[in-house]
């Protein structure tokens, strides 16, 4: 496993690289820089660094009391499969501002195994609903 540093310091995040990678992802298509600026500013963001270079990003959207939603968890392609994503998510789960959060959720099409190792389970209880709409 690579030695990586996780930081919550938004000023250290390489916005250009992060925004570009998210816009190229299957879930970030259609977004733009302004959307990312607003989203990052209104979330608890974390970044992973290896040898001083940013190699990952993720954020938690939360009331910081009961509920949190993990979003935009992404690892730079050349660093995937080395446990960095798991460490990034665990750092968000362990953040002191989110210590009382009892309900965590997320959406993924391709990383179920990563999240299952951290205790996440598919929601099959029929309680969760979703509304997709075209942004204004």
Buried (B, 14 or more C-beta within 10 A) or exposed (E): EEEBBBBBEBEEBBBEBBBBBBBEEEBBEEBEEEBBEEBBEEBBBBBBBBEEEBBBBBBBBBEBEEBBBBBBBBBBEEBBEBBBBBBBBBBBBEBEEBEEBEEBEBEBEEBEEBBEEEEBEEEEEEEEEEEEEEEE
